Amino acid sequence: MKKSPQILLLLAICMSSCINLFAQNQEENSLQHNFGIKAGWSQGLIYDQHTSPLLYQANMANIGLSYHREADLFFEVALRMRIGSNQSKAHGKRVATIYDPADIYGNIDSYEVEANPTISMMNADLRLRLLWSLNEQHRVGASLNVNQIMAGLGAGTWHYSQLDVAPEYQFTHQTDRADFHAAFSLPIAAVVVRPNWSHDASLPDVINYWWGFVKTNTQFTSLHQFFNPSLRLGTNWHLENGHDIGLNYFTSWRSYSNPIPMRMFEQGIEVAYFF
């Protein structure tokens, strides 16, 4: 994908400009700083016709860290990591028998391998958000999101990477003791890396296998091929010591049609502590 570096550079310049604007804005506004620790559980469904005709279900434990500043211009950076199992919904755990090539006497050795064991899914998300306040309840802005997934799918390891930029809207209702918030985002452009048709990332003129994988499987896409809405709902309760505890629900749907359709659904809950 020849245009990817230029597109990524343009995105980086735009985000840098927004951050500079944010830094200047803070000189004129009172700030509220918050660090957050989050833990929870999430469930996902993966259907990728590239790799397997089966529907896979993931159950994962989550842990996350976040930092945000409250002002007329809201800034947040958040990291969420997940680890768990990814099994065929129809068959669950399976055992595969691997046969070695026959030796000179015709003897064949074999051994059993557990396909998609208990730990067969690792997922990481990094999110950067900038939101402008319209009033006390409504904010609009944009987010830059990076997602990396590695999972057992079929008889091998499945990789998926995504970098996207998304407009975002957030509604907040505050009271003296708690606040409720809801945020919705929809990426309008993304760079996606996923397995190709041949399941082989090697190229005749590329020595490094990983770089061959990236070079042959990276595509820039937008709404005509890529649809990835996400919704987050949550409530934070204010403690007497000035800290907050929260309960959040998040869900997302991902559909990508290039070159063979892939569908992913995820939802989860998490408990958060802000200090």
N, C-alpha and C positions, 0 to 999 in steps of 0.2 A: 504494500500500500504506500505509494510514493508520497501522498499528501499528508500522511499522518504526522511527521515531524513538524510541518508548518502549522497544522491544526492545533497540535499540542502546545506549540510555542505561543500561538494566538490566545489560547485559553489561559496559559500561565501569565501572559501580559495583562489580560483582563482581570484575573484574580489579584495580581499584584497591585493594579490600579485601585481596585476596591479596598484592599487592605490599607493602602496609603490614605485613601479617603477616610477609612475607619479610624486610623490613628489620629488624623487631624480633627475628626469629629469628637474624639474623646476629650480633647482639651476644653470643650465647651459644655460637656455633659457629665453629671455625676455617674460613677461607675459602681456596679455591684459585681464582684468577682465570685465565681463558684467553680470548685472542682467537684467532680462526681465519680463515684464508684458504682458499677452496676453489675448485677448477676441475675441469671434467669435461665429459661428453657425456650427452645424454638423447634418447630417442626417444618420440614420442607418436602416438596414433591418435585421430582426431576423426570422429565420425559424428553430424551434427546435421541432422535431417530438416527443421528450420525453413528451412535455407539451401540445402542441396544433397543429392541422393540418393547422392552419391559418398562413399566412405571416403577420408579424407585422412591422410597420414603426415607427421609433422614430425621433422626431425633438427636438433638444437640444440646449440650450445656453451653451457656453464654457467660462471658465476663467482659466488662467494658470499662473504659476510662473516658472522661470528658472534661472539657474546660469551656466556660462561656462567660461573656461580659454582657451585662444588661445596660443598655443606654438607648438613645434614639436609634442608633445603629447596633443591632444585636449581632454578636460574633460568637461562633461555637466551632470547636474542633472536637471530634469524638472518634474513638477507636472501639470496635467490637470484635471479639474473637470467639469462634465457636468450634467445638470438637464433639464428635459423637459417631453414631452408626449410620450407614446408608445401605439399606437392604431392598431387594426386590419386594414390592408389596404383595405379589402373588406367591412368591416362593420362600421369602425369608433367607436365612443363612443357608448356603449351599457348599458342598464339597466337590471339588474338581479333581480328577485323576490325571496326572501328567505322566506321559510315557517318554522315556529317553530313547534315542536312536539305538537300534540293535547293534551289538558288538560283532566281531568277526565270526563268532560262533552262533549268531542268531539269537542270543539271549537279550531280552528287553526288560529293563528295570522300570518300575513305576513308583510314584509317590502321590500322596493326597495333599491337596492344598485347600484351605478354607477360603472360599470366595467371599469378599466383603465381610471381614471379621467385625468384632464389636467396635473397634476404632477404625472407621473407614471413611470419615468425613472431616475435613478441616476447612474453615471458612473465616475470612477476615475482611472487615469493612473499615474504611477510613472516610470520614465525612467532614467537610468544611462548609459552614453556612454563614451567609451574610444576609440579614433581614432588616428592612427599614420599617419603622413604626408609622402607620397611618393614623392611629389613635391608640387608646389604651387597650383595645381588644384585637386589632387587626395589624398584621405585619405581612409584607411581601418582600421577596428577594430571590436569591439563587443559592444553589448548593453545588459543590464539586465533590463527586463520590468516586472512590476506588474500591473495587470488590475483587477478591481472589478466592477461588474455590478449588480444592483438590479432593477428589472423592473416588472411591471404588465403584466402578460402573462396568457392567459386563464382566469380562475376565481381566480387565486392566485398570489403569489409573486414569481418571478423567480430569482434565484441567479446564478451567474457565476463568478469564480475566476480563474486567470491564472498567473503563474510565468514562464517566459521563458528566455532563453539566445539565442542571435541571432548574427551571423556575419553581418557586416554592411559596406557599401561602400558609400562614399560621394564625389560628384563632386562640386567644387566651381570655379566660374569665377569672378574675382575682377576687378573693375575699380576705378578711383579716387572718383567717386560720389556714386557708388552702387556696390553691389555684388549679384550674382545669385547662389543658391545652390540647389542641388538635392541629396537626400539620399534614399537608398534602403536597406531593411533588411529582413531576412528570418529566423525565429527561427528554430533551429535544435533540441532543446529539451525543454520540458515544463512540468510543473505540473499543472493539470487542476482539478478544483472542480466544478461539475455540478450536477443537480438533478439526482437521480437514477430511476430505473424502477418503483418502487412502490410509488414514491413521498412521502415517509415516511422515515425520517432520524433517527427514534428511533431504538435502539437495546436493546434486553433483558438485557444485561450486562452493558449498558451505561446509567448513570443517566442524564448526561448533554445532552440536546437535540442538542445544537450547535455542540458539540464534536462528537455526533453520526452522524450528517450530514457530518462533515468533514471525519470521519473515514470510512464511507460507500461509499463516492462519490469521493474520491481523487485518481487520476491516474497519473502515469508518462507516457509521450508519446513522440513520435518523428515524423519524417517526414512520416513514413509509415501510420500513422493515423491522423496526425495533420499538416495542411498547413495554414500558416498565413503570407503571404507577405505583406509588407507595403511600401508606397512611400510617400515622403515629398518633396514638391517643394516650393521655396520661393525666395523673393527678399528683400534685405535690402538697404535703402537709408541712406547715411551718412549726418548728420546735422552739421551745423557750430559749434555747442557747443560740438561736439565730441560724441554725442549720435546717435542712429540709430532708424529709424522706419521701420517696415517690413510688408509684406503681404505674408501669407503662405497658401498653400493648402496641405491637407493630405488625404490619402485614405488607406484602408486596407481591405483584404478579409480573412475570418477565416472559415476553414472547419475542423470539428472534427467528426470522425465516430464511436467513442466508447461510449456506445454500439449501439446507434441509431444516425443516421446522424444529425448534426447541422450545419447550415450555417449562417454566419453573414457578412454583408458588411457595411462599414462606409466611409463617406467622409465629408470633412468640410473645411471651410476657417477661418482664424483668422488674426487679426491685432496685431502687436507686437511693443512694445517700449522697447529699450535697453538703459541702462544707467550705 
